[in-house]
Amino acid sequence: MENIWSVAEIIYIGKILKKLLIIAYYFPPSGGPGVQRVLKHIKYLPEFGWQPIVLTVSNGQFPARDESLLKQIPESTIVSRIPIYEPYDLYRFFTGKKPGTAIDVNVIKKDSQKIGFKEKIAEFIRATLFIPDARVAWLFNAVKQGMKLIQEYDVEAIYSSSPPYTCSLIARNIKRKSNLPWISGFRDPWTGFISSPKRWFLPAMVDKAMEHSVFKESDLVEAAWKGIIKDALGKFPDLNPDKFIHIPNGFDSSDFPEVEQKRNSKFTVTYTGSMYGRRNPESFFKAIDLLIKNGEVDQDKIQLRFVGRFGAEVEEMFDKAAFNNSIERISYMAHNESIGKLLASDALLLVVDESKESNEIVPGKVYEYLGCKKPIIAIAPHNSAIEDLIIATNGGRVAHQSEINRIAEIFKEYYSKWLNNQLINDYNNEIINTYERYEAAKQLANLLDGII
């Protein structure tokens, strides 16, 4: 246990704070986008009268690690870390993958991609036994520890962050035992989402029953994008829509390092995050190839920078690109360093997964892109939540994956402006500033105040 206090009351600038139990699997040293929402909530909630007490794992097998994020946990935050058993080493052994191989970027495939017999068996086991997800073994220990924390610190409310959806079940069971008010937070939909396993009817029924019980028993449901709410109410018409609250993701300007703004020797476009399956650069690469072949872009004057973790099929796209000497690959890096790469770019690339949820998906990274105030080349559906956001903020241009010529036009527009020193910041700063993480924590605190 980190930061044990000898008194039950925790004081922040002269006032006693209410205590909030936060249940989160993704927490530093976990890296990646999943950790940022909770990390920023705990950073700013004390300013609005709430002291976070975090229940997390001590030995999580995170897809990405970022030790630098440990420094962002406020010293006053109480963190309880308990062990979890995860089956991923068995999965790697069974499917012949090397120890430490990232599971997420190599499991989610495009529909056209074939998988081997062993992977099919492993996926069947995952879909049948690990309900709601592979972290379910954490459930019983976490409930027990959560109840201890409630009694020790006189906790007044509960907040859970999912996925993994096991965190929601932990919070649900703690609520049943403690009768404390609970806000369940969701960064993605639950059943039927792009990353969800394809279950046969019996485990699918169990999973959906768990999902319904969480939504039903939560006092409020906090969603990172509106499509999560639409998805839940579409599945379960009996739910009260008034309990679903949209608090968008955002950016924390205090994370942004000082970067000297100077002209790059090449037109530099940067993508940060993971790429795999249906989130890939195929359409973007076709557009670049077209521009180079038509003599509209000089291959020697462009740099396409990809920062993050990539599935094997995406790595193959990098290798086979005719202009691969213009591609820079950087493996996962510390969060503030990643933002530094964005700030040092001329334009930013956003790719939304090609799936049935595409119109509703709003990747958390888009807010950091907006905070960097660099033009965004967004490959996403038209009339989508992403397009609405980019139009409202004047943050860039949008083209569908199928619109190769349109993607080429957008790239050429920004490339030409760069050549002529005409790339300017014309963002709607008033709207962008509403997406500061501080504002999201304020909204969550107001919700908590309303349910205790």
Backbone hydrogen bonds, N-H to C=O, Kabsch-Sander energy under -0.5 kcal/mol:
donor,donor_aa,acceptor,acceptor_aa,energy
2,E,79,V,-3.1
11,I,9,E,-0.5
12,Y,15,K,-2.9
15,K,12,Y,-1.4
17,L,10,I,-3.0
18,K,49,G,-2.6
20,L,51,Q,-2.6
21,L,157,A,-2.6
22,I,20,L,-0.6
22,I,53,I,-2.6
23,I,21,L,-0.5
23,I,159,Y,-2.6
24,A,22,I,-0.6
24,A,55,L,-2.2
27,F,25,Y,-1.0
30,S,27,F,-2.2
31,G,64,A,-3.0
35,V,32,G,-0.9
36,Q,32,G,-0.5
36,Q,33,P,-0.7
37,R,33,P,-0.7
38,V,34,G,-0.5
39,L,35,V,-2.3
40,K,36,Q,-2.4
41,H,37,R,-1.8
42,I,38,V,-2.6
43,K,39,L,-1.3
44,Y,40,K,-1.8
45,L,41,H,-2.6
47,E,44,Y,-1.2
48,F,45,L,-2.1
49,G,46,P,-1.5
50,W,45,L,-1.7
51,Q,18,K,-3.6
53,I,20,L,-2.9
54,V,78,I,-3.0
55,L,22,I,-3.3
56,T,54,V,-0.6
56,T,80,S,-2.7
58,S,82,I,-1.9
62,F,60,G,-1.3
66,D,29,P,-2.9
69,L,66,D,-1.7
70,L,67,E,-1.4
71,K,68,S,-1.1
72,Q,69,L,-1.5
73,I,70,L,-1.2
77,T,74,P,-1.9
78,I,52,P,-1.2
79,V,2,E,-1.2
79,V,77,T,-0.6
80,S,54,V,-3.4
81,R,79,V,-0.6
82,I,56,T,-2.1
82,I,80,S,-0.5
86,E,84,I,-0.5
91,Y,87,P,-1.9
92,R,88,Y,-2.7
93,F,89,D,-2.4
94,F,90,L,-2.7
95,T,91,Y,-2.3
96,G,92,R,-0.7
96,G,93,F,-0.7
97,K,92,R,-2.4
101,T,98,K,-2.1
106,N,103,I,-0.9
107,V,103,I,-0.8
107,V,104,D,-0.8
108,I,104,D,-1.4
109,K,107,V,-0.7
113,Q,110,K,-1.5
120,K,116,G,-2.1
121,I,117,F,-2.2
122,A,118,K,-2.7
123,E,119,E,-2.6
124,F,120,K,-2.1
125,I,121,I,-2.3
126,R,122,A,-2.6
127,A,123,E,-2.6
128,T,124,F,-1.7
129,L,125,I,-2.9
130,F,125,I,-0.7
130,F,126,R,-1.1
131,I,129,L,-1.4
136,V,133,D,-1.5
138,W,135,R,-2.1
139,L,136,V,-1.7
142,A,138,W,-2.3
143,V,139,L,-2.2
144,K,140,F,-2.0
145,Q,141,N,-2.5
146,G,142,A,-2.8
147,M,143,V,-2.1
148,K,144,K,-1.5
149,L,145,Q,-2.2
150,I,146,G,-2.1
151,Q,147,M,-2.0
152,E,148,K,-2.4
153,Y,149,L,-2.3
154,D,150,I,-0.9
155,V,150,I,-1.3
156,E,19,K,-2.7
157,A,19,K,-0.9
158,I,181,P,-2.2
159,Y,21,L,-2.9
160,S,183,I,-1.8
161,S,23,I,-2.2
162,S,185,G,-2.0
167,C,164,P,-1.3
168,S,165,Y,-0.7
169,L,165,Y,-1.5
170,I,166,T,-2.5
171,A,167,C,-2.1
172,R,168,S,-2.6
173,N,169,L,-2.5
174,I,170,I,-2.2
175,K,171,A,-2.6
176,R,172,R,-2.3
177,K,173,N,-1.5
178,S,174,I,-2.7
179,N,175,K,-3.3
183,I,158,I,-2.6
184,S,182,W,-0.6
184,S,220,L,-2.2
185,G,160,S,-3.0
185,G,183,I,-0.6
186,F,222,E,-2.9
187,R,162,S,-3.0
188,D,162,S,-0.5
193,F,190,W,-1.2
196,S,193,F,-1.5
199,R,197,P,-1.0
204,A,200,W,-2.2
205,M,201,F,-2.1
206,V,202,L,-2.0
207,D,203,P,-2.6
208,K,204,A,-2.3
209,A,205,M,-2.1
210,M,206,V,-2.2
211,E,207,D,-2.4
212,H,208,K,-2.5
213,S,209,A,-2.2
214,V,210,M,-2.1
215,F,211,E,-2.1
216,K,212,H,-2.7
217,E,213,S,-2.5
218,S,214,V,-1.6
219,D,182,W,-2.1
220,L,182,W,-1.5
221,V,243,K,-3.0
222,E,184,S,-2.5
223,A,221,V,-0.5
223,A,245,I,-3.0
224,A,186,F,-2.2
227,G,360,E,-0.6
228,I,225,W,-1.7
229,I,225,W,-0.7
230,K,226,K,-2.2
231,D,227,G,-2.4
232,A,228,I,-2.1
233,L,229,I,-2.6
234,G,230,K,-1.8
235,K,231,D,-1.6
236,F,232,A,-2.4
239,L,236,F,-1.8
243,K,240,N,-1.7
244,F,241,P,-1.3
245,I,221,V,-3.3
245,I,243,K,-0.6
247,I,223,A,-2.3
247,I,245,I,-0.7
249,N,224,A,-0.8
251,F,435,Y,-2.0
253,S,251,F,-0.6
255,D,252,D,-2.6
256,F,253,S,-1.1
259,V,257,P,-0.6
262,K,260,E,-1.0
267,F,301,K,-3.0
268,T,266,K,-0.7
269,V,267,F,-0.6
269,V,303,Q,-2.5
270,T,347,A,-1.9
271,Y,305,R,-2.7
273,G,307,V,-2.3
275,M,309,R,-1.9
276,Y,279,R,-1.4
279,R,276,Y,-2.7
280,N,278,R,-0.8
285,F,281,P,-3.0
286,K,282,E,-2.1
287,A,283,S,-2.0
288,I,284,F,-2.2
289,D,285,F,-2.6
290,L,286,K,-2.1
291,L,287,A,-2.2
292,I,288,I,-2.4
293,K,289,D,-2.4
294,N,290,L,-2.0
295,G,292,I,-1.3
296,E,291,L,-2.4
297,V,291,L,-1.1
299,Q,297,V,-0.7
301,K,298,D,-2.5
302,I,299,Q,-1.1
303,Q,267,F,-2.7
304,L,326,S,-3.2
305,R,269,V,-3.1
305,R,303,Q,-0.7
306,F,328,E,-3.0
307,V,271,Y,-3.2
307,V,305,R,-0.5
308,G,306,F,-0.5
308,G,330,I,-2.6
311,G,275,M,-2.6
314,V,311,G,-0.6
315,E,311,G,-2.4
316,E,312,A,-1.8
317,M,313,E,-1.3
318,F,314,V,-2.2
319,D,315,E,-2.2
320,K,316,E,-2.3
321,A,317,M,-1.1
321,A,318,F,-0.5
324,N,321,A,-1.6
326,S,323,F,-2.8
327,I,324,N,-1.1
328,E,304,L,-2.9
329,R,327,I,-0.5
330,I,306,F,-2.9
330,I,328,E,-0.5
338,S,334,A,-2.4
339,I,335,H,-2.1
340,G,336,N,-1.7
341,K,337,E,-1.7
342,L,338,S,-1.6
343,L,339,I,-2.6
344,A,340,G,-1.4
345,S,342,L,-1.7
346,D,268,T,-2.7
347,A,268,T,-1.7
348,L,375,P,-2.6
349,L,270,T,-2.6
350,L,377,I,-2.6
352,V,379,I,-2.5
354,E,278,R,-1.2
355,S,353,D,-1.1
358,S,355,S,-1.7
360,E,357,E,-1.9
361,I,357,E,-1.6
366,V,363,P,-1.5
367,Y,364,G,-1.3
368,E,364,G,-0.7
369,Y,365,K,-2.3
370,L,366,V,-2.3
371,G,367,Y,-2.4
372,C,368,E,-1.5
373,K,369,Y,-0.8
373,K,370,L,-0.9
374,K,369,Y,-0.8
376,I,395,G,-1.9
377,I,348,L,-3.5
378,A,376,I,-0.8
378,A,397,R,-2.7
379,I,350,L,-3.2
379,I,377,I,-0.6
380,A,378,A,-0.9
380,A,399,A,-1.8
384,S,381,P,-0.6
385,A,359,N,-3.0
388,D,384,S,-2.4
389,L,385,A,-2.1
390,I,386,I,-2.5
391,I,387,E,-2.5
392,A,388,D,-2.4
393,T,389,L,-1.9
394,N,390,I,-0.8
394,N,391,I,-0.5
395,G,390,I,-2.2
396,G,390,I,-0.5
397,R,376,I,-2.5
399,A,378,A,-2.4
403,E,400,H,-1.7
404,I,402,S,-1.5
407,I,403,E,-2.5
408,A,404,I,-2.4
409,E,405,N,-2.3
410,I,406,R,-2.2
411,F,407,I,-2.5
412,K,408,A,-2.8
413,E,409,E,-2.3
414,Y,410,I,-2.1
415,Y,411,F,-2.7
416,S,412,K,-2.9
417,K,413,E,-2.0
418,W,414,Y,-2.3
419,L,415,Y,-2.3
420,N,416,S,-1.7
421,N,418,W,-1.6
422,Q,417,K,-3.8
423,L,417,K,-0.6
424,I,422,Q,-0.7
426,D,424,I,-0.8
428,N,393,T,-2.4
429,N,427,Y,-1.3
431,I,428,N,-0.5
432,I,428,N,-2.2
433,N,429,N,-2.4
434,T,431,I,-1.3
435,Y,432,I,-1.9
436,E,433,N,-1.3
437,R,251,F,-2.1
439,E,436,E,-1.2
440,A,436,E,-1.0
441,A,437,R,-2.2
442,K,438,Y,-1.9
443,Q,439,E,-2.0
444,L,440,A,-2.3
445,A,441,A,-2.6
446,N,442,K,-2.1
447,L,443,Q,-2.0
448,L,444,L,-2.4
449,D,445,A,-2.6
450,G,446,N,-1.3
451,I,447,L,-0.6
451,I,448,L,-1.2
452,I,448,L,-1.0
